[in-house]
Every structure is written in structure tokens, then in C-alpha cells.
Amino acid sequence: MRNSRADVVAAALRVLDEHGLENCSMRRVASEIGVQVSALYHHVPNKQSLLALMADEIVAGVLHSAAVRAAAGNDPLTMARAICLALRDALLAVRDGADVVATASAFHTGTIAIEQRLTELVGPDGARTLLLFSFGHAQSTQTYLQAAEFGALIAGAGAGDGAAGPRDADPAASDDGGSGRGSVAESFARGIDIILTGIGAERP
């Protein structure tokens, strides 16, 4: 049975989940679906294009998530906040998801719909700032959780539960080191609110 582009993307995401972005090669993807590497190029011209398709799949549900739908009809800043929170959830749901999506976005090959929607809500500079903060925060969180999972960190120190993996970490896991600053998710929300407050202050 001939594979489709969707099959290739699904296989790439399985490889990503098992091996991480560093080891998500075209050869591994081809092996995952039982074809020669050359067969992949019937569907994607290069790895950069495949990463863009993977990124789009990772964030596909963001704009239609329950949180974003619930915010519909509110002011633009509230809508933008809901999109960023849903984006973070999507990035953290996939191993190295933040790295994949940030890479695609940097080359303007992925997350285009989300950036366009944020641009409609808060302008191009505001949209880019929100995206860069969202990517950076999620990348930092995933890096920490993976280090904790592999035993590279002292249990209980820093951001997250060392027993939790990058895909299923408790979003309420403490990152405050006892400072009372709250959870990883709360720190992200505070950062988004700071950015949106600045955007709101610049509006007439």
C-alpha cells in the first residue's frame, strides 16, 4: 500500500516521540514506514519541509481548542492570551515539540495560521513577541523535564517533577524552588500577561 504525505508526517512524529529531534532523521522516518529514504522525497522535498509539516500537525488544534473557543467574543488581548496558553499546551504535549515548532516558525514554514491570527489581534510585533516568548518558555520547560527524566538533575530541585516525562509532566509541578512563585504554567501565564499589558498600554 502506497504511503501518503500524512503517513510520512505521522511516522516522523512517532520517530520524534521515541528518539527526539536530534535523532529524527529522514532515514529513521523511512525505516518507520518501511520504505527507502528516496521514497520520502515523493512527499516532501527536504527535511526542512518535513519539519514544517510536523510543526503544523503539532499545533493543528490550537486555534480550535476549547480554551480558544471559550474566549471567542472577548477583547483581542483576552483572545491572544487564550491562544498562547493553548499553544503552550500543544508544544509540551509532544517530545521536543517546542523545538520543532520554533524551528519551523524561524524559517517561516510553520505556525503561519497562529501567527496570522495573533497579528490580527495584537499586530505583527506583538504577535512575534508572544510567539518567541511561548517558544522559549516551552523549550526551557521541556529541556528541564528531559534532564530530570534522565536523572541529570537533583530530584525536587527547580522546574518540575523529576518523575514526569516531557509529554506527561504535571503542569502544576512547582518550579519555584520554594519561593512561592507558583507553577511552571503560572509563570508562563504571568509572562504572557506582562507582554499583553505592554501591548495594551501602547494602544490608543
N, C-alpha and C positions, 0 to 999 in steps of 0.2 A: 504493500500500500504506500502510495507516494505521500511524503510529508508536506505540510503546508507551512507558510510563514508562522502561523500561530503555534504550530507544533515545535518549530525551532525556538521561538521565544519561550515557550513553556519549558522546553528542555534546558535552555540557558538559565532560567530561573531555578530549576532543580539543581543544576551544577553550582550555581551561586550559593544556594542554600547549604549544599554539602561541603563545598570547597572554599567559599569566599571569593571575593572579586579578584584577588591576586592570582588565583589559580583557575579562574573561569575562562579558559582558552577555547578557541574555535575547535581545536582537536578534541577537547573533553566534551564539548557540546555535540559534536558529530558522533562521538562514541556513545553518548547518552541515547541517541535515537538510531544508532546502528547504521550510520552511513559514512562515506568518505568525506573528508573536510571539503573537498571540491563541490560536493552536493549542496553545502550550505550557501554557496555563492549564487545559487539559483534563486535564493530568497532574500539574502542580504549581501550588499556589495563588499562590506568590510566589518570589522569588529566594532568600530565606532557607531555604525548604523544599527548593529545588533544591540549595543548598549542603550541607544536612544529608544528602541522598541521595548527593551526591558524596563527602562525608566517610565515610559508611558503606561506600561502594564502595572507597575508598582503603584502609580498614583492615579490609576484609571477611575477609582471610585471616589476620589476626594471631593470633587465638586457636586457629587450626588449623595454624599454621606448624610446620615441622619442629622448630625450636628449642623451641617451647612444648610440643609433643608429647613431645620428648625429656626435658623437665623434669617431666613428669607423674609423680606419686607422690612427688616430693620435698617438702621442707618449704615452707610458704607463702611465705617470703621468697625462696627459690630460684625458685619459680614466678612470683612477681611480677617478679623480675629478668628472667626469660626473656621475659615479656610485654612489658616495657618495651623490651628490646633489639629484639624483633620489631616493635614499634610504630615505633621509630625508623627501621628499615629501610623500613617501609611509607611513612612520611611522606616520606623522602628519595627514594623511587622515583618520585615524581610532582612535576612542577614546581609550586611553591607548595603542595605537599601539606600541609605543616605549618600554613600559614596557614588553609587551608580547614578542616582538622580542628579546629584550635584555635578558630576562629570558631564552628563548629557546636557544639563542646563548651561554649563560653561561654554559648550560648543554650540549652543542654541539649536540643539537637535531633539530635546525632550522637554516635557513640562510646559509646552507652549500654551496650552489652554489655561492652565492655572495662572501663569504669568499674565496672560491677556486679561483674565478676569480680575486679578488684583490690580492691574493697571487701570481698568475701568473704575475701580473703587477708590484707589488712592494715588493714581498717577504712576508714571514709569519709574521714577526714583524711589518712591515709596514701595512699589511692588518689588523692585530689585533688592532693596534693603531688607524687606520682610523675608524674601526667599533666601538670601545669603545668611541671615540670622537663623532661619529654620534649618537650613542645611548644616551649618556649622554646629549648632546645638545638638542636632541629632547625630552628627558624625562623632562628636565628643562623647555623647552618651553611649553610642554603640562601641566605640573604642574601649571605653572603661568597662562595659559589661563583658566584652570579649576577653579582655585582660583578666577580669575577675573569674570568668568561666574557666580559663586555662590555668588558674592558680598563680597568676603573676602579681596579685595584689593581696594585701593582708585582709582577711575576712572582716567585714563590718566597717572598713575604712572607706570614706569617700562616697562616690555616687552610685548607689545601687546595691542590690543583694547579690553577693558573690555566688549564690546557688542558682541564680536566674541566668538563662541564656539570652543572647541578643534579640531573639524573636519573641520570647515569652516573659521578659522581665516585668515585674510588678511596677506599673507606672507610678505607684505611690512610694516606691522604695526610697529611703532617705538618702540625700546627697549632702546633707548639711554638716556632717561631721560633728553633730551635737550642738550646732549653733542656733538651732531653732528656726532656720530659714525655710524649712519645708522640703518638699519632694522635688525630684528632677522635673516632673511635669509642671509643678507650681513655679519653679524657677524659669522654665520656658515661657509660661503664661505671663509672668512678670516682665520678662524681656520684651515680649510682643506688645504688652500694654505700654511700656516705656516708648517704644518706637511709634505706636499709634497715637500716643499723647502728643509727641512731637509733630507728627503729621497733622493732627487736628489743630495744633496751635498755629500752624502756618497757613491754615485755610482762612479765607476772609469771613 
